[in-house]
């Protein structure tokens, strides 16, 4: 699934509807979170800007936003397995801690 693209010199991100793209300078934190979830749960692709090798973005502001988001998403994708493992480990520890806490309180009653 393509989440970021460069089209006619404009940087764009996949809109909430999943069918269209919006200009990257209109992105909001909810959009970034949604795209991050896609990075974790699905195979995603995106265009690479001229600075990183391919297509040109005409607006300097769009270029800065796009390149920063691509950089962070690449970091997320590269560390995805570690992040997921850490979440599972933390959840398991919390579950064991609070399960034993509940057992102790049952025995006191």
C-alpha positions as semicolon CSV with decimal commas, in nm:
position;residue;x (nm);y (nm);z (nm)
1;X;0,000;0,000;0,000
2;X;0,144;0,336;-0,102
3;X;0,117;0,578;0,190
4;X;0,332;0,867;0,058
5;X;0,386;0,981;-0,296
6;X;0,524;1,262;-0,506
7;X;0,292;1,368;-0,785
8;X;0,361;1,658;-1,024
9;X;0,611;1,809;-0,781
10;X;0,377;1,788;-0,481
11;X;0,430;1,567;-0,176
12;X;0,116;1,378;-0,077
13;X;-0,003;1,132;0,188
14;X;-0,275;0,868;0,179
15;X;-0,599;1,023;0,299
16;X;-0,825;0,871;0,562
17;X;-1,057;0,729;0,294
18;X;-0,770;0,516;0,164
19;X;-0,844;0,605;-0,198
20;X;-0,715;0,958;-0,240
21;X;-0,408;1,160;-0,144
22;X;-0,380;1,500;0,026
23;X;-0,096;1,750;0,023
24;X;0,160;1,669;0,293
25;X;0,149;2,021;0,436
26;X;-0,212;1,950;0,543
27;X;-0,117;1,643;0,747
28;X;-0,235;1,633;1,108
29;X;-0,122;1,424;1,404
30;X;-0,416;1,184;1,355
31;X;-0,302;1,122;0,997
32;X;0,054;1,052;1,111
33;X;-0,071;0,808;1,374
34;X;-0,290;0,630;1,117
35;X;0,002;0,604;0,874
36;X;0,229;0,477;1,152
37;X;-0,023;0,202;1,227
38;X;-0,018;0,109;0,859
39;X;0,364;0,093;0,871
40;X;0,343;-0,150;1,162
41;X;0,054;-0,365;1,042
42;X;0,100;-0,375;0,664
43;X;0,359;-0,367;0,393
44;X;0,385;-0,004;0,284
45;X;0,569;0,178;0,008
46;X;0,645;0,544;-0,062
47;X;0,825;0,754;-0,317
48;X;1,176;0,878;-0,245
49;X;1,235;1,250;-0,289
50;X;1,517;1,402;-0,493
51;X;1,719;1,463;-0,177
52;X;1,707;1,090;-0,113
53;X;1,739;0,986;-0,475
54;X;1,439;1,018;-0,710
55;X;1,155;1,265;-0,750
56;X;1,155;1,643;-0,705
57;X;0,925;1,824;-0,462
58;X;0,876;2,186;-0,566
59;X;0,769;2,337;-0,232
60;X;1,051;2,366;0,023
61;X;0,802;2,329;0,310
62;X;0,650;2,013;0,161
63;X;1,000;1,875;0,100
64;X;1,104;1,924;0,463
65;X;0,785;1,766;0,597
66;X;0,795;1,477;0,349
67;X;1,162;1,394;0,405
68;X;1,122;1,407;0,784
69;X;0,817;1,179;0,778
70;X;0,988;0,934;0,541
71;X;1,291;0,929;0,771
72;X;1,080;0,855;1,080
73;X;0,870;0,593;0,901
74;X;1,187;0,418;0,778
75;X;1,314;0,416;1,137
76;X;0,981;0,271;1,255
77;X;0,976;0,004;0,984
78;X;1,338;-0,094;1,050
79;X;1,269;-0,127;1,425
80;X;0,922;-0,277;1,393
81;X;1,011;-0,622;1,526
82;X;1,195;-0,481;1,828
83;X;0,906;-0,247;1,908
84;X;0,651;-0,527;1,886
85;X;0,866;-0,759;2,100
86;X;0,913;-0,487;2,363
87;X;0,539;-0,422;2,378
88;X;0,469;-0,794;2,420
89;X;0,733;-0,824;2,691
90;X;0,602;-0,519;2,878
91;X;0,244;-0,646;2,852
92;X;0,346;-0,991;2,978
93;X;0,529;-0,839;3,277
94;X;0,234;-0,615;3,362
95;X;-0,009;-0,905;3,324
96;X;0,199;-1,128;3,553
97;X;0,242;-0,848;3,808
98;X;-0,125;-0,763;3,830
99;X;-0,237;-1,126;3,809
100;X;-0,029;-1,207;4,116
101;X;-0,158;-0,890;4,286
102;X;-0,518;-1,003;4,226
103;X;-0,440;-1,352;4,357
104;X;-0,289;-1,207;4,676
105;X;-0,597;-0,992;4,735
106;X;-0,829;-1,291;4,679
107;X;-0,640;-1,495;4,938
108;X;-0,673;-1,213;5,194
109;X;-1,052;-1,204;5,159
